[in-house]
Amino acid sequence: MRRSDASFRIGPHVMRWANAFLAGTDLTAEFAALWDDLKVLPNGTITLSVLDGTDVVYIGCRNSGQPLGITFRIGMRLPAVYTATGKAFLSTMSDARVCEIIGHSWPDALTARSVRDVSMLLRELKECRERGYSIDDGQTREGMHCFGAVVRDSSCQAVAGVAVSLLADEVNPANLQLAADSIQKIAQAMSIRLGASPIGLPE
C-alpha cells in the first residue's frame, strides 16, 4: 500500500473483509440513519471504520460542511494510535497485545498533539476503558476533536468503530457529553444488530 496525503491505497484483502462484514447488514446506511434519529450535533462528521493491522480503514463516512481540515473518504487509512476509532479498538485489547501490534514501529506524528509513544498511548487507553469511549483531541488534525466507540459482534468481539468529529471550538462540556453519549448509543445499537447481547455490552 502506498501513502498519499496521509492516506493509503486500500488493499483488496481489506475490501473483502469490509464487504464480508457489511454483507446483508447495510450498516453503512444504518449508522448514518441512527445518527440522524438522535437529532444532535448537526455539524458533526460521522465515520465507520475497521482495524487493519496498525491502521484504521474507513468504510463509511458522511462529512459535514464544517472545515475540519480533513475530508474522510472510503478506503482512507490513518494510524490507529492517533484516531478515535483506532484507540477504541486498541482499548478492547490487553496492554501486551497492544504492544505486540504496535511493535517497534511508531508512525510519524500527524500533529503536535499526536501521542508520542507506547507509554502515553497505554495511559490514554486506560482512560478510554474507564470512560467507555475514546477521544482524539487534535491528534489527527489540529482543531478537530473526535469521539469513538466500537461495534461488537455476536461473540462480543470488536469488529468496527464509529466516531463523530467536531471542531474543537464546539467541544464544550455539554457537547462533549452529548457526543460521547450519542456515539456509545449508536455503537450499542449496531452491536445488537450484529447479534451482541445487551447484557454483555459495556454500559
C-alpha positions as semicolon CSV with decimal commas, in nm:
position;residue;x (nm);y (nm);z (nm)
1;M;0,000;0,000;0,000
2;R;0,130;0,347;-0,084
3;R;0,099;0,665;0,119
4;S;-0,067;0,964;-0,043
5;D;-0,163;1,272;0,157
6;A;-0,172;1,086;0,492
7;S;-0,385;0,809;0,344
8;F;-0,317;0,474;0,182
9;R;-0,449;0,288;-0,117
10;I;-0,695;0,031;0,011
11;G;-0,588;-0,328;-0,046
12;P;-0,813;-0,598;-0,189
13;H;-0,796;-0,805;0,129
14;V;-0,931;-0,512;0,331
15;M;-1,216;-0,463;0,087
16;R;-1,300;-0,833;0,104
17;W;-1,305;-0,812;0,483
18;A;-1,518;-0,499;0,481
19;N;-1,757;-0,644;0,226
20;A;-1,794;-0,962;0,433
21;F;-1,866;-0,753;0,742
22;L;-2,122;-0,541;0,563
23;A;-2,288;-0,818;0,362
24;G;-2,656;-0,846;0,444
25;T;-2,641;-0,578;0,712
26;D;-2,616;-0,244;0,526
27;L;-2,452;-0,099;0,834
28;T;-2,302;0,190;0,639
29;A;-2,652;0,324;0,584
30;E;-2,770;0,220;0,928
31;F;-2,505;0,405;1,125
32;A;-2,592;0,729;0,944
33;A;-2,964;0,671;0,998
34;L;-2,907;0,603;1,368
35;W;-2,715;0,928;1,398
36;D;-2,989;1,122;1,219
37;D;-3,251;0,975;1,451
38;L;-3,070;1,120;1,753
39;K;-3,105;1,472;1,609
40;V;-2,794;1,603;1,783
41;L;-2,477;1,787;1,679
42;P;-2,583;1,865;1,320
43;N;-2,232;1,985;1,234
44;G;-2,070;1,653;1,324
45;T;-1,886;1,436;1,071
46;I;-1,954;1,067;1,125
47;T;-1,737;0,772;1,022
48;L;-1,740;0,392;1,027
49;S;-1,408;0,207;1,017
50;V;-1,237;-0,127;1,060
51;L;-0,895;-0,209;1,205
52;D;-0,632;-0,343;0,966
53;G;-0,300;-0,405;1,137
54;T;-0,181;-0,076;1,283
55;D;-0,423;0,136;1,076
56;V;-0,793;0,206;1,066
57;V;-0,960;0,190;0,725
58;Y;-1,273;0,396;0,668
59;I;-1,561;0,201;0,512
60;G;-1,834;0,459;0,566
61;C;-1,836;0,834;0,618
62;R;-2,052;1,141;0,595
63;N;-1,863;1,468;0,604
64;S;-2,029;1,780;0,738
65;G;-1,982;2,124;0,587
66;Q;-1,758;2,227;0,876
67;P;-1,391;2,298;0,788
68;L;-1,229;2,015;0,984
69;G;-0,910;2,026;0,779
70;I;-0,965;1,670;0,662
71;T;-1,215;1,501;0,432
72;F;-1,282;1,140;0,522
73;R;-1,309;0,901;0,227
74;I;-1,396;0,534;0,190
75;G;-1,068;0,344;0,173
76;M;-0,874;0,612;0,360
77;R;-0,620;0,478;0,610
78;L;-0,486;0,651;0,922
79;P;-0,264;0,527;1,207
80;A;-0,484;0,368;1,473
81;V;-0,283;0,518;1,759
82;Y;-0,398;0,871;1,669
83;T;-0,763;0,821;1,572
84;A;-1,071;0,791;1,791
85;T;-1,183;0,461;1,638
86;G;-0,829;0,325;1,646
87;K;-0,797;0,399;2,016
88;A;-1,141;0,247;2,073
89;F;-1,029;-0,075;1,901
90;L;-0,699;-0,087;2,091
91;S;-0,874;-0,025;2,424
92;T;-1,052;-0,360;2,387
93;M;-0,714;-0,538;2,393
94;S;-0,469;-0,608;2,672
95;D;-0,167;-0,379;2,702
96;A;0,054;-0,670;2,600
97;R;-0,148;-0,724;2,283
98;V;-0,135;-0,352;2,201
99;C;0,244;-0,354;2,235
100;E;0,260;-0,663;2,014
101;I;0,053;-0,499;1,741
102;I;0,231;-0,165;1,751
103;G;0,569;-0,339;1,771
104;H;0,878;-0,129;1,736
105;S;0,748;0,092;1,456
106;W;0,581;0,416;1,558
107;P;0,402;0,619;1,287
108;D;0,505;0,974;1,206
109;A;0,311;1,227;1,412
110;L;0,021;1,389;1,230
111;T;0,005;1,694;1,460
112;A;0,193;1,837;1,755
113;R;-0,067;1,673;1,980
114;S;-0,023;1,320;1,842
115;V;0,056;1,070;2,118
116;R;0,434;1,024;2,118
117;D;0,500;0,672;2,238
118;V;0,352;0,346;2,366
119;S;0,359;0,456;2,730
120;M;0,146;0,761;2,656
121;L;-0,086;0,551;2,442
122;L;-0,139;0,294;2,716
123;R;-0,235;0,571;2,959
124;E;-0,489;0,700;2,709
125;L;-0,629;0,351;2,654
126;K;-0,671;0,305;3,029
127;E;-0,877;0,625;3,040
128;C;-1,075;0,509;2,739
129;R;-1,168;0,181;2,912
130;E;-1,278;0,372;3,222
131;R;-1,491;0,619;3,022
132;G;-1,634;0,373;2,772
133;Y;-1,539;0,585;2,470
134;S;-1,223;0,718;2,306
135;I;-1,104;1,070;2,230
136;D;-0,882;1,207;1,956
137;D;-0,810;1,557;2,087
138;G;-0,644;1,708;1,782
139;Q;-0,407;1,417;1,727
140;T;-0,524;1,352;1,371
141;R;-0,586;1,714;1,271
142;E;-0,531;2,034;1,468
143;G;-0,862;2,191;1,564
144;M;-1,062;1,868;1,532
145;H;-1,185;1,651;1,817
146;C;-1,327;1,303;1,760
147;F;-1,515;1,064;1,986
148;G;-1,530;0,691;1,913
149;A;-1,669;0,358;2,026
150;V;-1,653;0,001;1,897
151;V;-1,923;-0,212;1,740
152;R;-1,921;-0,575;1,860
153;D;-2,046;-0,893;1,700
154;S;-2,232;-1,190;1,849
155;S;-1,913;-1,310;2,020
156;C;-1,866;-0,960;2,168
157;Q;-1,554;-0,903;1,960
158;A;-1,485;-0,553;1,829
159;V;-1,546;-0,559;1,453
160;A;-1,593;-0,192;1,364
161;G;-1,556;0,155;1,507
162;V;-1,791;0,452;1,488
163;A;-1,691;0,811;1,554
164;V;-1,815;1,167;1,540
165;S;-1,578;1,454;1,466
166;L;-1,631;1,816;1,567
167;L;-1,443;2,142;1,551
168;A;-1,250;2,190;1,873
169;D;-1,431;2,522;1,926
170;E;-1,760;2,331;1,952
171;V;-1,637;2,092;2,220
172;N;-1,775;2,248;2,537
173;P;-1,868;2,027;2,835
174;A;-2,227;1,986;2,715
175;N;-2,133;1,891;2,358
176;L;-1,855;1,661;2,479
177;Q;-2,102;1,462;2,686
178;L;-2,359;1,468;2,408
179;A;-2,106;1,336;2,154
180;A;-1,985;1,067;2,393
181;D;-2,335;0,951;2,486
182;S;-2,454;0,954;2,125
183;I;-2,166;0,757;1,979
184;Q;-2,200;0,494;2,252
185;K;-2,573;0,461;2,181
186;I;-2,505;0,410;1,811
187;A;-2,229;0,156;1,878
188;Q;-2,456;-0,039;2,111
189;A;-2,749;-0,034;1,865
190;M;-2,526;-0,159;1,585
191;S;-2,375;-0,426;1,811
192;I;-2,721;-0,558;1,895
193;R;-2,798;-0,555;1,522
194;L;-2,497;-0,786;1,474
195;G;-2,617;-1,024;1,744
196;A;-2,433;-0,898;2,052
197;S;-2,616;-0,945;2,379
198;P;-2,707;-0,617;2,554
199;I;-2,606;-0,780;2,882
200;G;-2,255;-0,845;2,758
201;L;-2,201;-0,495;2,616
202;P;-2,022;-0,222;2,812
203;E;-2,261;0,036;2,950
